[in-house]
Amino acid sequence: MTCVLRTCWAALGFAEPPLPLCSPCCSSLSRGMSAKKAAAAGKPPLRKGAKPAAPAKGVPVKADAALPSNSTRPQEVSLSSHPKELTREAKAALTLQSAFRRILACRERARRLQERQEYNELMDRLQREAFAALVKREREEAERERKKEEEEKKKQREEQQRRKRMLEAAFDGDVEEMKAVLKEVAELDTKSGLGTDERGKALRLQHRLNMVDCTDANGNTPLSEASGGGHPDAIRMLIENGANPNSRGAFNRTPLYRAAFAGHLAAVELLLQHGADPRLYADDGNTPEQIASLDSLVAVLNSWDISLTESMLQKMEAEEQRRAQQDKKQKEAETRRMTEEVEQLAKEHERCSKELQQAYCELNRRITEHDKCQRKQMDNAEITLHAIADAESLVQRLRTAAEDAEEKVSLARLKLREQMQEGSAEEFHGLKCSVQELDDVLLKDVGGKIHADGRWPLVIDPSGQAAIFLRYRDTNFLNTVNPSDMAEETIRLALLGSLRYGKPLVFDMMEVNMFDTVKKQLERLKPGLAEALLDKKILQNERYLSLRRPTDGPEYAETEFQAARIEKFKLFIVTKQQHPPEEMLQRLLPIQVILSR
């Protein structure tokens, strides 16, 4: 472009520009113009690197000719020392240079505006894609939950249908139908992967007994229905499969009571032979003998040897104790097996979390390298971008693996709790709030629940919106998977600044369990600092002043720490894990963030 300036200068009719040459191209143009002048004067042109010929002796030399070709002319010196005495040629040169710089500035501004527009479009596109991915993931999760609920409801309907068939078949005396129902139960156990080992046999027996002793809305069992219908074959089949002959149904009536009331002699004799107790009273205060509708039934019940019933009841009690003892041993063995499974899955989850942490560190390192290349305007920016893309792919893959491992260990822990009879559903001990309520719950503590609990909040938010909310509030936000944020000096200044200005300190652990790492970094900064921070002892007796260093600025002077601001200090730990470790749930106050429907 400077060549254009030289050309314009020559077009104006000026011999030489008063300003120094600013590019090789302009220098070559100047040399070409000098060669033309020399040819016009009858002098041979000078070659590059050749010295001008010395004048002949006796020939007078002009003042201008005595100066070297590359020396500054007196006119130029006067121009530089006296700007007000600019000549017409110098003014024209300055005008051209100003216009040229204006053109360059406009082009640079247009380029930067274009880059800014492209960047904004890229950010908008990425935000739309991220939102679409989040919505898609939530929809997939909702679809999985819906299918799971439908499957559970389907199983419940099928179970209710089988029980209804069992009760109706028992009342009608349809032995084949009852056998078919029990066969379906066994096939379902096989389909669900239940084996034939000790554990499998125990579970199969339990499932069969549950079906044999199922009840209707009034509490009547299939044996009670078969007794009321007077079907000896159905009664025998049910007792052989473990039915309780002394079960109580509606109005506390036993199968023997219903058989005697309906006048079924064969059913009464069969029940007595298998341990039915004729001494049991119903709610009306009567025994089977008292409500028997036939004299033959009264005679059978009156002449029955109660010692036989006592003997059979003892055998039945011993069998129940044996089953209970066997179930207890089986449950203990199953509990040990599930505990080992939980420990194994926890180790796998810990391994996935460590790999994910390393991948995050590698991604941050690649981003830092790319930023350095951009600042230094190096040519390998494309390479660093590809490295960032590879690191992001690795993080995404490891994040998925860590989430799967967390889900497996959570399900295993839930099954273990169910096995240990701690409830089929997990009871959440903590607070719940929506994203819109984060400001009231976390920052303002409306109602004083956090203050009353005495523990720092543990924000459980798998969606990640709580972390975004806290990042853009007046907080000192530290990403625990970023090595630069976990440096000792960074943590010290963040903690000291939060205490000095009375603002929250946030540790975002994302999907990784970084609780132990945070405590280790605090201990390296100062022994006992982790416990003092978690127990809030650091706020007592100005213990926080021990974090000051002589190199800190005057804003961290001892007199700058005011009690009113210290009271506003808060510590938030944010995690995306749906089921954080037990240690965190004990040391911190869990606050679960729920998405608004």
C-alpha positions as MATLAB code, in Angstrom:
seq = 'MTCVLRTCWAALGFAEPPLPLCSPCCSSLSRGMSAKKAAAAGKPPLRKGAKPAAPAKGVPVKADAALPSNSTRPQEVSLSSHPKELTREAKAALTLQSAFRRILACRERARRLQERQEYNELMDRLQREAFAALVKREREEAERERKKEEEEKKKQREEQQRRKRMLEAAFDGDVEEMKAVLKEVAELDTKSGLGTDERGKALRLQHRLNMVDCTDANGNTPLSEASGGGHPDAIRMLIENGANPNSRGAFNRTPLYRAAFAGHLAAVELLLQHGADPRLYADDGNTPEQIASLDSLVAVLNSWDISLTESMLQKMEAEEQRRAQQDKKQKEAETRRMTEEVEQLAKEHERCSKELQQAYCELNRRITEHDKCQRKQMDNAEITLHAIADAESLVQRLRTAAEDAEEKVSLARLKLREQMQEGSAEEFHGLKCSVQELDDVLLKDVGGKIHADGRWPLVIDPSGQAAIFLRYRDTNFLNTVNPSDMAEETIRLALLGSLRYGKPLVFDMMEVNMFDTVKKQLERLKPGLAEALLDKKILQNERYLSLRRPTDGPEYAETEFQAARIEKFKLFIVTKQQHPPEEMLQRLLPIQVILSR';
ca = [
       0.000    0.000    0.000;
       2.931    2.317    0.541;
       3.671    1.836   -3.175;
       0.314    3.436   -3.876;
       1.473    6.405   -1.795;
       4.683    6.653   -3.876;
       2.728    6.458   -7.100;
       0.371    9.189   -5.962;
       3.393   11.296   -4.990;
       4.922   10.898   -8.437;
       1.580   11.694  -10.079;
       1.556   15.019   -8.253;
       4.768   15.928  -10.068;
       7.101   15.907   -7.059;
      10.647   14.692   -7.572;
      11.400   13.080   -4.168;
       9.238   12.644   -1.077;
      10.408   14.507    2.010;
       9.591   11.530    4.252;
      11.847    8.495    4.596;
      11.089    5.371    2.611;
       8.906    2.903    4.449;
       8.990   -0.267    2.386;
      11.311   -2.175    0.014;
       8.827   -1.659   -2.755;
       8.974    2.112   -2.350;
      12.766    1.941   -2.256;
      12.826    0.128   -5.579;
      10.475    2.716   -7.044;
      12.732    5.493   -5.841;
      15.722    3.785   -7.367;
      13.876    3.485  -10.678;
      13.035    7.162  -10.687;
      16.676    8.072   -9.908;
      17.841    5.921  -12.799;
      15.508    7.778  -15.177;
      16.865   11.123  -13.990;
      20.406    9.934  -14.457;
      19.683    8.750  -17.971;
      18.115   12.093  -18.773;
      21.239   13.855  -17.504;
      23.514   11.594  -19.557;
      24.833    9.682  -16.576;
      24.938    5.905  -16.330;
      22.568    4.429  -13.713;
      24.062    3.011  -10.527;
      23.739   -0.662   -9.831;
      22.671   -2.048   -6.470;
      25.650   -2.043   -4.115;
      27.891    0.049   -6.442;
      29.558    3.234   -5.210;
      29.095    6.499   -7.100;
      32.035    7.563   -9.241;
      34.278   10.174   -7.769;
      34.326   13.535   -9.587;
      37.343   14.475  -11.712;
      40.011   16.633  -10.299;
      39.488   20.255  -10.831;
      35.785   19.857  -11.357;
      33.751   21.719   -8.772;
      31.317   19.648   -6.774;
      27.853   20.949   -5.883;
      26.699   20.948   -2.348;
      23.946   18.409   -2.992;
      26.261   16.129   -4.923;
      28.743   16.041   -2.047;
      26.167   14.347    0.209;
      25.902   10.585    0.155;
      22.850    9.068   -1.504;
      21.493    7.653    1.761;
      22.057   10.750    3.905;
      19.332   13.059    5.186;
      18.822   16.222    3.271;
      19.032   19.558    5.032;
      15.423   20.229    4.070;
      14.305   17.026    5.845;
      16.202   17.935    8.974;
      14.576   21.308    9.027;
      11.186   19.629    8.562;
      11.721   17.331   11.495;
      13.083   20.056   13.755;
      10.583   22.740   12.622;
       7.170   21.171   11.961;
       5.607   24.562   11.241;
       7.836   25.043    8.150;
       6.398   22.025    6.258;
       6.627   22.401    2.558;
       3.884   21.739    0.097;
       5.323   18.330   -0.695;
       5.442   17.305    3.008;
       1.856   18.420    3.587;
       0.699   16.404    0.618;
       2.572   13.350    1.943;
       0.996   13.683    5.380;
      -2.446   14.011    3.811;
      -1.917   10.846    1.802;
      -0.587    8.955    4.817;
      -3.516   10.027    7.003;
      -5.983    8.945    4.353;
      -4.205    5.627    3.971;
      -4.164    5.020    7.744;
      -7.868    5.848    7.852;
      -8.508    3.258    5.157;
      -6.511    0.659    7.086;
      -8.352    1.496   10.326;
     -11.732    1.133    8.591;
     -10.698   -2.208    7.167;
      -9.466   -3.389   10.588;
     -12.672   -2.216   12.233;
     -14.753   -4.021    9.629;
     -12.690   -7.171   10.140;
     -13.103   -7.046   13.900;
     -16.823   -6.386   13.618;
     -17.100   -9.370   11.313;
     -15.182  -11.528   13.785;
     -17.386  -10.318   16.633;
     -20.526  -11.082   14.648;
     -19.238  -14.554   13.778;
     -18.339  -15.143   17.424;
     -21.788  -14.050   18.615;
     -23.436  -16.267   16.016;
     -21.253  -19.162   17.110;
     -22.114  -18.604   20.779;
     -25.818  -18.379   19.945;
     -25.626  -21.594   17.953;
     -23.729  -23.375   20.702;
     -26.209  -22.181   23.316;
     -29.111  -23.400   21.193;
     -27.404  -26.741   20.673;
     -26.627  -27.042   24.396;
     -30.214  -26.187   25.309;
     -31.528  -28.642   22.730;
     -29.195  -31.341   24.091;
     -30.358  -30.598   27.655;
     -34.013  -30.765   26.628;
     -33.365  -33.975   24.699;
     -31.616  -35.531   27.682;
     -34.441  -34.513   30.016;
     -37.004  -35.900   27.605;
     -35.105  -39.159   27.323;
     -34.899  -39.362   31.119;
     -38.608  -38.627   31.407;
     -39.342  -41.237   28.743;
     -37.276  -43.818   30.606;
     -39.076  -42.986   33.844;
     -42.430  -43.209   32.087;
     -41.597  -46.597   30.583;
     -40.329  -47.793   33.929;
     -43.535  -46.700   35.650;
     -45.619  -48.323   32.920;
     -43.644  -51.536   33.300;
     -44.153  -51.500   37.062;
     -47.871  -50.844   36.644;
     -48.075  -53.632   34.080;
     -46.385  -56.034   36.479;
     -48.735  -54.999   39.262;
     -51.783  -55.507   37.027;
     -50.517  -58.926   35.960;
     -49.849  -59.856   39.604;
     -53.329  -58.752   40.611;
     -54.797  -60.714   37.717;
     -52.947  -63.873   38.774;
     -54.158  -63.481   42.358;
     -57.720  -63.015   41.176;
     -57.455  -66.153   39.041;
     -55.978  -68.053   41.989;
     -58.800  -67.042   44.344;
     -61.548  -67.721   41.814;
     -60.032  -71.091   40.861;
     -59.789  -72.042   44.550;
     -63.459  -71.197   45.170;
     -64.482  -73.156   42.062;
     -62.177  -76.070   42.916;
     -60.254  -75.733   39.608;
     -56.971  -77.413   40.569;
     -55.530  -77.220   37.063;
     -56.005  -73.472   36.907;
     -54.250  -73.034   40.251;
     -51.346  -75.163   39.023;
     -51.182  -73.039   35.879;
     -50.938  -69.879   37.984;
     -48.118  -71.339   40.091;
     -46.354  -72.421   36.901;
     -46.530  -68.839   35.598;
     -44.915  -67.620   38.836;
     -42.067  -70.113   38.404;
     -41.599  -69.101   34.751;
     -41.424  -65.432   35.724;
     -38.678  -66.263   38.238;
     -36.740  -68.091   35.526;
     -37.276  -65.215   33.075;
     -35.978  -62.704   35.617;
     -32.710  -64.656   35.883;
     -33.402  -66.374   39.190;
     -31.179  -69.455   39.460;
     -31.548  -72.796   41.211;
     -28.893  -72.246   43.855;
     -29.683  -71.800   47.537;
     -30.610  -68.170   47.076;
     -32.709  -68.918   44.003;
     -34.539  -71.775   45.698;
     -35.330  -69.622   48.719;
     -36.694  -66.805   46.550;
     -38.720  -69.200   44.413;
     -40.254  -70.748   47.536;
     -41.092  -67.295   48.893;
     -42.771  -66.276   45.633;
     -44.812  -69.487   45.556;
     -45.934  -69.049   49.174;
     -46.916  -65.451   48.449;
     -49.202  -66.637   45.678;
     -50.623  -69.574   47.670;
     -51.419  -67.332   50.656;
     -52.514  -64.250   48.652;
     -55.609  -62.444   49.897;
     -58.558  -60.617   48.432;
     -59.972  -57.285   49.577;
     -61.514  -58.970   52.647;
     -58.336  -60.846   53.632;
     -59.540  -64.305   52.508;
     -56.865  -66.696   51.186;
     -57.299  -69.293   48.406;
     -57.471  -72.024   51.099;
     -60.312  -70.151   52.790;
     -62.109  -69.859   49.441;
     -61.606  -73.553   48.666;
     -62.875  -74.467   52.157;
     -65.944  -72.274   51.748;
     -66.600  -73.918   48.385;
     -66.030  -77.404   49.799;
     -63.358  -78.687   47.383;
     -61.085  -81.290   49.068;
     -58.747  -81.615   46.058;
     -58.121  -77.882   45.966;
     -57.606  -77.869   49.762;
     -55.062  -80.700   49.552;
     -53.202  -79.049   46.671;
     -52.948  -75.734   48.509;
     -51.804  -77.312   51.792;
     -49.160  -79.344   49.944;
     -47.825  -76.079   48.502;
     -47.502  -74.491   51.937;
     -50.868  -72.824   52.582;
     -51.561  -71.912   56.218;
     -54.590  -73.942   57.517;
     -55.228  -71.426   60.309;
     -55.173  -68.217   58.246;
     -57.787  -65.641   59.182;
     -59.902  -63.795   56.675;
     -62.968  -61.594   56.913;
     -64.291  -61.297   60.470;
     -61.335  -63.391   61.655;
     -62.864  -66.554   60.231;
     -60.569  -69.535   59.582;
     -60.899  -71.998   56.661;
     -62.253  -74.585   59.151;
     -64.890  -72.094   60.313;
     -66.084  -71.487   56.736;
     -66.118  -75.198   55.863;
     -68.123  -76.066   59.008;
     -70.523  -73.173   58.416;
     -71.125  -74.301   54.805;
     -71.576  -77.929   55.874;
     -68.676  -79.519   53.928;
     -67.772  -82.641   55.902;
     -64.914  -83.830   53.680;
     -63.327  -80.390   53.777;
     -63.595  -80.249   57.583;
     -61.988  -83.692   58.009;
     -59.163  -82.831   55.592;
     -58.448  -79.534   57.356;
     -58.388  -81.214   60.785;
     -55.919  -83.802   59.498;
     -53.548  -81.015   58.303;
     -53.446  -78.915   61.469;
     -56.572  -76.750   61.432;
     -57.308  -75.706   65.023;
     -61.010  -76.119   66.019;
     -60.513  -73.951   69.134;
     -60.042  -70.641   67.320;
     -62.812  -68.059   67.721;
     -64.113  -65.665   65.095;
     -65.212  -62.077   65.693;
     -68.722  -63.276   66.500;
     -67.322  -65.280   69.458;
     -68.110  -68.694   67.967;
     -65.888  -71.693   67.199;
     -66.326  -73.943   64.133;
     -68.168  -76.487   66.295;
     -70.676  -73.894   67.467;
     -71.642  -72.722   63.980;
     -71.565  -76.160   62.278;
     -74.678  -76.599   60.154;
     -74.771  -80.456   60.345;
     -74.903  -82.794   63.328;
     -72.251  -84.985   61.692;
     -69.921  -81.996   61.609;
     -70.598  -81.275   65.275;
     -69.819  -84.903   66.119;
     -66.554  -84.879   64.125;
     -65.388  -81.636   65.708;
     -66.438  -82.744   69.187;
     -64.673  -86.101   68.935;
     -61.484  -84.758   67.405;
     -58.312  -85.452   69.416;
     -56.835  -82.049   70.234;
     -53.446  -83.678   70.992;
     -53.111  -84.440   67.276;
     -53.722  -80.776   66.529;
     -51.138  -79.771   69.143;
     -48.579  -82.130   67.614;
     -49.203  -80.836   64.106;
     -49.070  -77.236   65.300;
     -45.698  -77.897   66.914;
     -44.423  -79.412   63.689;
     -45.745  -76.434   61.742;
     -44.117  -74.035   64.189;
     -40.811  -75.898   63.947;
     -41.046  -75.751   60.148;
     -41.732  -72.018   60.278;
     -38.731  -71.516   62.568;
     -36.568  -73.558   60.228;
     -37.694  -71.444   57.284;
     -37.137  -68.247   59.251;
     -33.635  -69.374   60.217;
     -32.902  -70.349   56.649;
     -34.236  -67.024   55.400;
     -32.082  -65.202   57.935;
     -28.928  -67.017   56.825;
     -29.824  -66.482   53.213;
     -30.444  -62.804   53.864;
     -27.118  -62.396   55.629;
     -25.328  -64.082   52.745;
     -27.193  -61.910   50.254;
     -26.339  -58.807   52.270;
     -22.643  -59.710   52.237;
     -22.780  -60.333   48.499;
     -24.521  -57.032   47.820;
     -22.092  -55.198   50.103;
     -19.164  -56.578   48.125;
     -20.926  -55.594   44.912;
     -21.440  -52.055   46.194;
     -17.776  -51.789   47.186;
     -16.689  -53.031   43.758;
     -18.977  -50.591   41.963;
     -17.798  -47.774   44.242;
     -14.192  -48.513   43.282;
     -15.160  -48.471   39.620;
     -16.943  -45.157   40.093;
     -13.917  -43.720   41.872;
     -11.683  -44.840   39.009;
     -13.999  -43.229   36.447;
     -14.076  -40.028   38.529;
     -10.273  -39.852   38.651;
     -10.046  -40.366   34.891;
     -12.653  -37.658   34.381;
     -10.704  -35.314   36.645;
      -7.527  -35.923   34.642;
      -9.451  -35.336   31.411;
     -10.735  -32.000   32.720;
      -7.182  -30.991   33.641;
      -5.981  -31.940   30.160;
      -8.819  -29.941   28.579;
      -7.958  -26.843   30.621;
      -4.296  -27.235   29.666;
      -5.198  -27.434   25.966;
      -7.402  -24.345   26.274;
      -4.540  -22.454   27.945;
      -2.149  -23.469   25.144;
      -4.624  -22.281   22.529;
      -5.049  -18.924   24.292;
      -1.264  -18.452   24.327;
      -1.089  -19.216   20.611;
      -3.838  -16.688   19.940;
      -2.073  -13.970   21.935;
       1.257  -14.631   20.256;
      -0.393  -14.973   16.812;
       1.296  -18.282   16.165;
       0.529  -20.451   13.151;
      -0.406  -23.628   15.071;
      -3.814  -22.392   16.252;
      -5.580  -25.019   14.147;
      -3.566  -27.759   15.814;
      -4.478  -26.534   19.295;
      -8.139  -26.335   18.279;
      -8.059  -29.960   17.165;
      -6.393  -30.855   20.470;
      -9.194  -29.069   22.359;
     -11.822  -30.944   20.337;
     -10.144  -34.272   21.125;
      -9.949  -33.379   24.824;
     -13.631  -32.395   24.859;
     -14.585  -35.709   23.230;
     -12.581  -37.566   25.869;
     -14.253  -35.576   28.657;
     -17.690  -36.321   27.232;
     -16.949  -40.044   26.966;
     -15.534  -40.247   30.475;
     -18.408  -38.162   31.840;
     -20.889  -40.653   30.388;
     -18.908  -43.539   31.883;
     -18.819  -41.811   35.281;
     -22.572  -41.161   35.180;
     -23.240  -44.806   34.316;
     -20.962  -45.945   37.140;
     -22.703  -43.582   39.565;
     -26.121  -44.874   38.525;
     -25.023  -48.484   39.011;
     -23.569  -47.880   42.449;
     -26.667  -45.889   43.452;
     -28.972  -48.719   42.401;
     -26.775  -51.239   44.204;
     -26.900  -49.141   47.382;
     -30.666  -48.833   47.071;
     -31.031  -52.610   46.782;
     -28.734  -53.049   49.764;
     -30.866  -50.680   51.823;
     -33.980  -52.583   50.802;
     -32.275  -55.839   51.727;
     -31.414  -54.444   55.143;
     -35.050  -53.279   55.551;
     -34.235  -49.598   55.550;
     -37.122  -48.816   53.252;
     -37.757  -49.341   49.572;
     -37.315  -45.637   48.818;
     -34.562  -43.322   49.883;
     -35.568  -40.681   52.406;
     -33.963  -37.354   51.594;
     -32.749  -35.571   54.737;
     -32.298  -31.961   53.724;
     -33.928  -29.094   51.850;
     -35.469  -28.934   48.400;
     -35.892  -25.878   46.233;
     -36.371  -24.923   42.614;
     -33.918  -22.942   40.502;
     -36.070  -19.828   40.909;
     -35.805  -20.136   44.702;
     -31.998  -20.368   44.860;
     -31.604  -16.693   45.711;
     -34.049  -16.930   48.633;
     -32.776  -20.266   49.927;
     -28.994  -19.962   49.450;
     -28.115  -16.277   49.513;
     -30.894  -14.757   51.608;
     -31.649  -17.853   53.756;
     -35.313  -16.923   54.059;
     -36.692  -18.666   57.131;
     -33.218  -19.185   58.609;
     -33.165  -22.950   57.925;
     -29.497  -23.020   56.879;
     -28.489  -20.941   59.894;
     -30.525  -23.169   62.215;
     -28.921  -26.341   60.842;
     -25.396  -25.001   61.407;
     -23.815  -26.745   58.399;
     -22.641  -25.274   55.124;
     -24.926  -26.094   52.162;
     -24.238  -28.957   49.747;
     -26.105  -28.011   46.565;
     -27.159  -31.162   44.670;
     -28.093  -30.180   41.123;
     -27.600  -32.678   38.261;
     -28.803  -30.051   35.749;
     -25.901  -27.669   36.532;
     -28.129  -24.583   36.676;
     -27.244  -23.847   40.292;
     -23.543  -23.609   39.352;
     -24.379  -21.166   36.543;
     -26.513  -19.121   38.944;
     -23.729  -18.872   41.546;
     -21.010  -18.202   38.956;
     -22.680  -15.013   37.791;
     -23.544  -13.728   41.251;
     -21.186  -11.805   43.540;
     -19.236  -14.884   44.626;
     -15.702  -16.211   44.567;
     -16.280  -19.184   42.273;
     -13.706  -22.001   42.064;
     -13.961  -24.906   39.604;
     -12.385  -27.845   41.423;
     -11.557  -29.729   38.192;
      -9.518  -26.757   36.952;
      -5.911  -27.043   38.241;
      -5.408  -23.275   38.218;
      -8.456  -22.778   40.456;
      -7.176  -25.438   42.856;
      -3.764  -23.829   43.343;
      -3.020  -23.061   46.989;
      -2.540  -19.342   46.404;
      -5.784  -19.120   44.404;
      -7.727  -20.840   47.177;
      -6.113  -18.612   49.812;
      -6.972  -15.392   47.999;
     -10.500  -16.605   47.224;
     -11.118  -17.529   50.866;
      -9.489  -14.371   52.200;
     -11.401  -12.194   49.735;
     -14.717  -13.834   50.640;
     -14.036  -13.128   54.315;
     -12.828   -9.599   53.623;
     -15.784   -8.547   51.448;
     -18.469  -10.797   52.994;
     -19.336  -12.854   49.922;
     -19.885  -16.595   49.336;
     -17.044  -18.960   48.434;
     -18.187  -21.618   45.949;
     -16.461  -24.930   45.170;
     -18.009  -26.436   42.027;
     -17.184  -30.172   41.871;
     -19.297  -30.861   38.741;
     -19.705  -34.648   38.222;
     -16.508  -35.580   40.081;
     -16.129  -36.258   43.807;
     -13.469  -33.649   44.633;
     -14.322  -33.306   48.327;
     -11.150  -35.036   49.517;
      -9.039  -33.035   47.058;
     -10.469  -29.751   48.335;
      -9.743  -30.761   51.931;
      -6.168  -31.784   51.022;
      -5.500  -28.444   49.324;
      -6.840  -26.597   52.357;
      -4.619  -28.666   54.644;
      -1.593  -27.860   52.477;
      -2.455  -24.203   52.712;
      -2.641  -24.376   56.504;
      -2.839  -27.474   58.753;
      -6.304  -27.801   60.267;
      -7.835  -25.288   57.858;
     -10.264  -27.801   56.305;
     -11.847  -28.747   59.621;
     -11.849  -25.144   60.816;
     -13.645  -24.070   57.645;
     -16.216  -26.895   57.726;
     -16.891  -26.415   61.449;
     -17.008  -22.589   61.071;
     -14.284  -22.228   63.690;
     -12.292  -20.080   61.279;
     -14.806  -17.288   61.910;
     -14.065  -17.276   65.645;
     -11.413  -15.171   67.395;
     -10.161  -13.756   64.088;
      -8.485  -17.037   63.148;
      -8.854  -16.082   59.493;
      -6.127  -13.446   59.928;
      -3.544  -16.237   59.881;
      -4.214  -16.531   56.128;
      -2.719  -13.086   55.477;
       0.719  -12.773   53.890;
       3.175   -9.840   53.989;
       2.921   -9.579   50.200;
      -0.837   -8.909   50.318;
      -2.027   -5.454   49.422;
      -3.391   -2.828   51.814;
      -6.945   -4.002   51.141;
      -6.147   -7.081   53.252;
      -4.841   -5.153   56.215;
      -6.042   -6.306   59.616;
      -8.205   -3.241   60.073;
     -10.063   -3.928   56.784;
     -11.736   -7.104   58.118;
     -15.036   -6.006   59.630;
     -17.294   -8.195   61.750;
     -20.408   -7.175   59.788;
     -18.882   -8.516   56.580;
     -17.435  -11.629   58.216;
     -20.957  -12.605   59.289;
     -22.063  -12.565   55.635;
     -19.427  -15.124   54.621;
     -20.844  -18.375   53.235;
     -19.393  -21.600   51.867;
     -21.247  -23.451   49.087;
     -20.224  -26.804   47.647;
     -21.993  -27.667   44.385;
     -22.164  -31.132   42.829;
     -23.958  -32.734   39.886;
     -23.952  -36.156   41.536;
     -27.464  -37.328   42.295;
     -26.209  -39.434   45.208;
     -23.142  -37.779   46.808;
     -20.893  -39.754   49.178;
     -22.152  -40.342   52.685;
     -19.366  -38.220   54.186;
     -20.553  -35.134   52.328;
     -24.166  -35.771   53.348;
     -23.078  -35.926   56.987;
     -20.720  -32.928   57.039;
     -22.874  -30.630   54.894;
     -26.556  -29.685   54.618;
     -27.980  -31.291   51.447;
     -30.069  -28.925   49.330;
     -31.590  -30.650   46.324;
     -32.412  -28.443   43.340;
     -35.514  -29.572   41.483;
     -36.498  -28.415   38.017;
     -39.804  -26.659   37.608;
     -42.387  -28.623   35.674;
];
